[in-house]
Amino acid sequence: MSRYYSGPVSDHFDGKRFFGPQPSGNKGFGKLLKWQLFGKRAKWPRWIENEPHPCPVETVQGADIKLTMIGHVTVLIQTAGINILTDPVWSDYASPVQYFGPRRVRAPGVGLNTLPPIDVVLVSHSHYDHLDARSLAHLVAQHDPLIVTPLGNDAIIRKAAPKARISVLDWDERVTIGDIMVEAEPVNHWSARSMTDRNEALWAGFTLHAAGRRTFINCDSGFAEGWWAHRLINKHKTIDCALLPIGAYAPRWFMIDAHMDP
C-alpha cells in the first residue's frame, strides 16, 4: 500500500503505485551511477546576479493574464483578480536537507516576503525541486492559500504545514476557486521523495480556466511521443498559453522520458 494515498485501483494506480501510458523514472541505481560517474557535465556558473526589475503588481483583473517568472518552475500567474503560484521553491537547495544537493545559482526573481497576496498554489508532484516543504509552510503561514495538488502529495504537504488548506485532484478532476477553475492533467513523469517511495504519489500538469482563456502549466514531463499533448488538445481544443519546462534534458538516454529538450 502507498504510504501517501489509499484509494481504488484505476487505469493509472495499481493499489500501491501510480503509472502512466509510458513509463518514466524507472532507471535503476546502475544507470544513475553511470550518469553521475561518466556523464559529460556542462560548465555551470557558481552564481548569476539578477538584473533589477519591478515588483509584481498587486492584482490583475478581468481577462488579462500576467506571468512573472520567479525561478525554475515557480511562476506567478495573475488573472481574474486571483494570484496563483506554481511549484513554489525558495530554498537554496532542492534536497531533503539544506547545504547538500542541487544548489540554487541565482536568487528567486521575486523575494518570498515581497509577493503580492497569494490565493492559490499549484504543486505538481513530490520531487524536491517542485514540492519545497519550507516554502509551502511559509506561504501557508503568511497567505493561507488553497493548495491544489494530485493524489497523495497532500500527505507530504501536511507534515510541513498541518493547517494548510488542500484540494486533492486525480487526473481530469477540477476545483473552482472564485472565477477560475483548475483541472489536473496527465503528463509523462514520476514521483519520489526517497529511494523507497517511487510513484506512491501522483504527478500532474494543470489547466487553468479563467476569463474565457485556458493556460496549461506542465511543470515536468518528457515529451513521450506527445501522448499527453494530443490528449490535452483533443480534450480542450484550444490552449491560449502554455508553460512548458525545458531543462535537465541531457544526456537524452537518461532524461528523455522525464524532461523535454528544446
N, C-alpha and C positions, 0 to 999 in steps of 0.2 A: 504494500500500500504506500502511496505517496505520503511523505511527511508534511506536505503543504496543502493537499487537496484530496477530498473524498467525494466521489460522485460516480454516476453511472458510466459504464463503458460506452464509447461513441466511436465515430469514424476517425477520430484523432486522439483517443485516450483509451488505453488498454486496461485500465484499472489501477495502474501504478505510474505509467509514464505517458507523456504526450508525444505525438509524432505527426508528420505532415506527409503529403503525397510524395515528396522526395526527401531522402534523409539528409541531415545536416549535423555537423559536430560529432560524428561518430568515429573520429580518428583515435586510435589507441595511443598509449604512452610512447610506444616506439616511434611513431610518426611525429609526435610532439617533440621528442628528443632529437630526432633527425633535423627538424626545422630549426630548433634552438642552437644545435651544435654546428650544423653545416650550411644553414641558410645564409645567403649574402645580405648583409644589412645595409640599408641606405644610410647616408650621413644624416644625422638628426641634430638640430640645434639644442644647446643647453637651455636657452631662454629666448623668447621673442617678445619685445615690448609692443603693446597695443598702441595704435595711433589715437590721439584724443578724439572723442566722439560725444555727441549729446546723449543725455539720459533718455530712456523711453518716455513717451507721453503717458499720461495717467490712464487714458482710456480711448478707444476708437469706437465710434457709434455707427450704426447702420450697416450697409453692405461693404464698406471699405474693410480691407484686411491689411494690417501692418505686421511684418515679420521682423524680429530682431534676433540676429544670430548671437548667441552667448558663448557657445563653445561645444565642440564635438557634436552631439545630437541635441543639445539643450537650446531650444528656440522659444522665444516669447511670441505667441500669436495673439493679436488683439483684433477683435471684431465683435460687432453686435453688443458692445458695452461690456464684454467679458474678456478677461485676461487669462491666458492658458499657457502653461509651461510644459514642454515635452522633455521627458527623461532628465530631470534637473540634477546636474553634477557640479558641485562647487569644491569638493575635496581636492587636495593636492595629489592624491594617489588613488587610482582605481583598483582597490585592493581591500581585503578584509582587515588589514592593519595599515596604519599610516607609516610613512617612511620606508615602505617596501612595495615593489610592484611598479606598474606603468605610472610614470610621473607626468604631471602637467608641465608643459613648456611655455605656456603663456597664460596670463590671468584671464578669468572669465570676462567677456565683453561687457557685462553688467554685474556690479557687485551684489552679493546676496542681500545686503542691507539697503540697497538703493533701488530695489524692484518696486514697481507700482503694486497695488493690491492684487494678489493672485487669487483667482476664483476656482480654477481647475488645474490639476496636474495630471498629465498622462504618463504612465510608467509602462513601458512596452514589454520588458522581460527582466530577468533576475541578474544578468551579468553586472559586475561591479561598475562598469563604465556607463551603465544605464540606470540601475537601481542603487542610488547612493543614500544609504540609511541616514547619514549625518545631515545631508542637505534636506532630506524629506522631514526629519524631525524638526529642523529649524523652520521650514516652511509651515508645518502644522502649527507650531507654537506661535509664529508671527502672523500667519494669514488664515489659518483654518480652511484650506481649500478642500474641495472634493477631489479625491484621488481616484482616477479611473485606471484599472489595470486588469490584465487577463487572469484567469483562474489560477489560484494558488499563490500568487505574488502577495496577496493581502496578508497571508500568514507571516511572511518575511517583513513586510512593512510595519505590521502591528508590534513586532518586537522592538522596533526603534521608536515608534510613535503610537503608543496604545490608544490615544484619543483621536487618532486620525479618522476622518470620515471617508469611507472607501466604497466605491461601486465596482463590483467584480463582474467581468463580462467573459463569456465564451465567444468564440468566433461567430460573427454575424449578429451578436446581440447589441442592443443600443441602450443608451441612457440619455435623458433630456435634462439639460441644465438651463433654465431661463429660456432664451430664444435660440439656443443651439442644441444640436444633437450630436453625440459621439457614438461611433459604431466601430466595433473591433473587427479587424480584417485579418485573414490568414496571410502569412508571409513565410519565406523559407529560412528558418533559423532554428535555434535550440536554446536551452537554458541550463544554468548551473550556478551554484554558489560555492561548491566544494567538489571534491573528486568523487563523491558518492551520491549526489542528488541530481544527476543529469536528467533533464527533461521531466522533472517532477512538478514543475510549474509551467504554465502555458506562456507562449510568446505571441505577439500580435503587432500589426500596424493599426492605424486609426484613420477613419474618415470623419472629418468634422463638417457637419451640415449647418450652415449659418447664412442667413440673409440671402437665400436662393443660390448659394455657391457651395462647392464641395472642395475641401482641402484634404489631401491624403498625406499622412505622415507615416513613412515606412519604418523609421528608427533603426532597424538592422535586418538585412536579408541578402541571401545570394539570389542571383537572377534566376537560376534553375530553369532555363528554357522559357522563362516568363509565365509559368503557370498561374502565379498569383496575380500578375498584371492583367492577363487575359480575363481571369475570373473577376477582377475588380471592375474592368471596363464593361464586361457583359452584365454585371450587376447594376452599375450606376450610369452607364452610357457616357457620361462626361465627368472629367475631373478638371477643376479650374486651376488648382495649384497643387503641385506635388513636391514634397520634401523627401529626397532620395539620398541615402548615405552612400558616399563613395570613399572608401578608406580601408586601411588594413587589408589590402587586396592582393598582396604578393607575399610569398610565391603562390601562383594560381593553383598549383596542385594541392596546396594546403587550405587555401582560403575560398576556393571557388564556390563551395556550397553554402557559405555563411555570409560572404560580403561581395558586393558588386565592385567592378573596376570601371574606369572611365569609359 
